[in-house]
Each structure stands twice: as structure tokens, then as C-alpha cells.
Amino acid sequence: MAEYLIYAKRTKPWRDKKGKLQQPDKTFRALDAQGCRVTNLDYAFSYATKEDAQERIDKANPSIEGVIFEIRKAK
């Protein structure tokens, strides 16, 4: 059975929890169940079908500007 991961990349500057302005991301990273970028795929949340992953993206806050999402098949 194939598994799918959601990847994301910020394309605009953003502020971290401390209020410091951060530059846009250079690469896509997989997301965990809370929507945070992870560096290790063991921590990424996987979806059974591509439609499940797309549904999760659609349910995300639509006011998120400057974020690009991709759905990729897990290897």
C-alpha cells in the first residue's frame, strides 16, 4: 500500500515564536501531524491515499499566505 506525505515551503518572510523575522525556506520539508516541518521522515505524518492528504491540506487554515504545499509518495 502506498503512503503519501505532505511537504511545505514558506515563500515569504515570517516571524518565529520570539518575534524574529525569518527568511523564506529554500527547500520543501515533510510535515508532522501538527503541520510542523520535520528533518527526519520518521517523524513525518503519512496518509494512506493522495486524496486523504489533499483533504488535510484543504482543511488547513485557508488564510495561510506564502506557503506552498506538495503531496509526494513516500519511498
Secondary structure as UniProt FT lines:
FT   STRAND          4..10
FT   STRAND          14..15
FT   TURN            17..18
FT   STRAND          21..22
FT   STRAND          29..31
FT   TURN            33..34
FT   STRAND          37..38
FT   HELIX           41..43
FT   STRAND          46..47
FT   HELIX           50..59
FT   TURN            62..63
FT   STRAND          67..73
//
